[in-house]
Amino acid sequence: MKKFLAASIALVSVAANAQLMPITDGFLARAIAPAAIASATGVAKPVNAAIALVPPVRQSQLDASNIAAGAAGLVTAHFTVDTNGVPQDIMLDRSISPSVDARIIKAVSALRYTPGSLHGEKIAYPVALSLNLK
């Protein structure tokens, strides 16, 4: 019972400290098991304290110069940034006109991203990009 109590108290302090640890630059923040946990449980391995989910970062700007010609309104483009940073499966939440929709999809497909990652592994990541056409 004493071992269980000591391990529980030590785990609570690790969990409390893990909430204060920032995740920076996409690296997983880690908390090393304290000596109390190691002695009570016999386990001295690192404990993952947080999930490092990093969204994609846009590397290029949207060329909106010829999109808005003759169009007005708010449109949201939904797509997935693949593991190479390229938008895939682009869909619009509403249609303005077939020609404007085609220009929006062409402009969005030209964007490039740094891919999203989970625990340092590149992943496909869903994105919603709102465009206010004027």
C-alpha positions, 0 to 999 in steps of 0.5 A: 500500500505504501508503494502504491501511495508513493507512486500515486503522489509522485504521478500527481506531481509529474502530471501537474508539472506536465501541464506547465511544460510548453510544446515548442518547435514541434518537439514532444515535451517530456518529463523524466520519471522522478526517483520516487516513481522509479523506486516505488514501481521499479520503472525508470523510463521517460514518461511522455507528458504531452501530445505534440500535435503541430498543425501545418504552417502556410509557406506561400501566400494566396494570390487573390489578385484575380479571384475576386473579379466580379465576386463578393462574399465569404467563402471557406475552402476546406482541404487536407494538407498532405505529408508533402505540404500540398492541399488535396481534396479542396471543397468550398462551403458554398458556390459563388459561380463556376468560374470564381469557384475554379479560380479559388480552387486553383489559387488554394491548390497553389499554396504550399505548407510545412506539413502537420506532425504528430510526435514528429511524424508527418501527417495529413491535416484538415484545414479550413481557409476563409476568404472574404471576397470583395 
